[in-house]
């Protein structure tokens, strides 16, 4: 006799984007940049994107959503 259970459990595992798909530079908190570079920890941009930066941000245009949010913060 084999016993089966019908219990289910949802495991939430956040995904971290590699940052390659959109080719934008994003605004993040300055104090998150160095730890991310050294330890490889993810950062969160103003637009909500979470990823581990691996590319030179100077090579890409600024994310339009990040730029809009930053400008709205500067206006206040």
C-alpha positions as CSV (number, residue, x, y, z in Angstrom):
1,X,0.0,0.0,0.0
2,X,1.4,3.4,-1.0
3,X,0.4,6.6,0.8
4,X,0.1,9.9,-1.0
5,X,-0.6,13.3,0.4
6,X,-2.6,16.0,-1.1
7,X,-0.9,18.8,0.8
8,X,0.6,21.5,-1.3
9,X,2.9,24.3,-0.4
10,X,3.8,27.3,-2.4
11,X,7.5,28.3,-2.3
12,X,8.1,31.9,-3.2
13,X,11.6,32.3,-4.7
14,X,12.3,35.8,-6.0
15,X,14.2,35.9,-9.2
16,X,17.1,38.2,-9.8
17,X,17.5,39.6,-13.3
18,X,20.9,39.6,-14.9
19,X,20.3,43.1,-16.3
20,X,21.0,42.1,-19.9
21,X,17.6,42.2,-21.4
22,X,16.7,45.9,-21.4
23,X,20.1,47.6,-21.7
24,X,19.4,50.6,-19.5
25,X,21.3,52.3,-16.7
26,X,19.2,52.5,-13.6
27,X,19.2,54.8,-10.5
28,X,20.0,52.9,-7.3
29,X,20.9,54.1,-3.7
30,X,24.6,55.1,-3.6
31,X,25.2,53.0,-0.5
32,X,24.1,49.8,-2.4
33,X,26.6,50.1,-5.2
34,X,29.8,49.2,-3.5
35,X,28.5,46.1,-1.6
36,X,26.9,44.9,-4.9
37,X,30.2,45.2,-6.7
38,X,32.2,43.5,-4.0
39,X,29.7,40.8,-2.8
40,X,27.5,40.4,-5.8
41,X,24.4,41.3,-3.9
42,X,21.3,42.5,-5.9
43,X,20.3,46.1,-6.0
44,X,16.9,47.7,-6.5
45,X,16.4,50.5,-8.9
46,X,13.9,53.4,-8.5
47,X,11.8,51.7,-11.2
48,X,11.6,48.5,-9.1
49,X,14.0,46.4,-11.2
50,X,16.1,44.1,-9.0
51,X,19.4,42.7,-10.4
52,X,23.1,42.3,-9.8
53,X,24.9,44.9,-11.9
54,X,27.7,43.6,-14.0
55,X,28.1,46.1,-16.8
56,X,29.4,49.7,-17.2
57,X,26.3,51.9,-16.8
58,X,27.9,54.7,-18.7
59,X,27.5,52.6,-21.9
60,X,23.7,52.6,-21.8
61,X,20.9,55.2,-21.7
62,X,19.1,56.0,-18.5
63,X,15.9,54.0,-17.8
64,X,13.0,56.3,-18.7
65,X,11.0,55.2,-15.6
66,X,14.0,55.8,-13.2
67,X,14.6,59.2,-14.9
68,X,11.0,60.2,-14.5
69,X,11.0,59.2,-10.8
70,X,14.3,61.0,-10.1
71,X,13.0,64.2,-11.8
72,X,9.8,64.1,-9.8
73,X,11.9,63.8,-6.6
74,X,14.1,66.7,-7.6
75,X,11.0,69.0,-8.2
76,X,9.9,68.7,-4.6
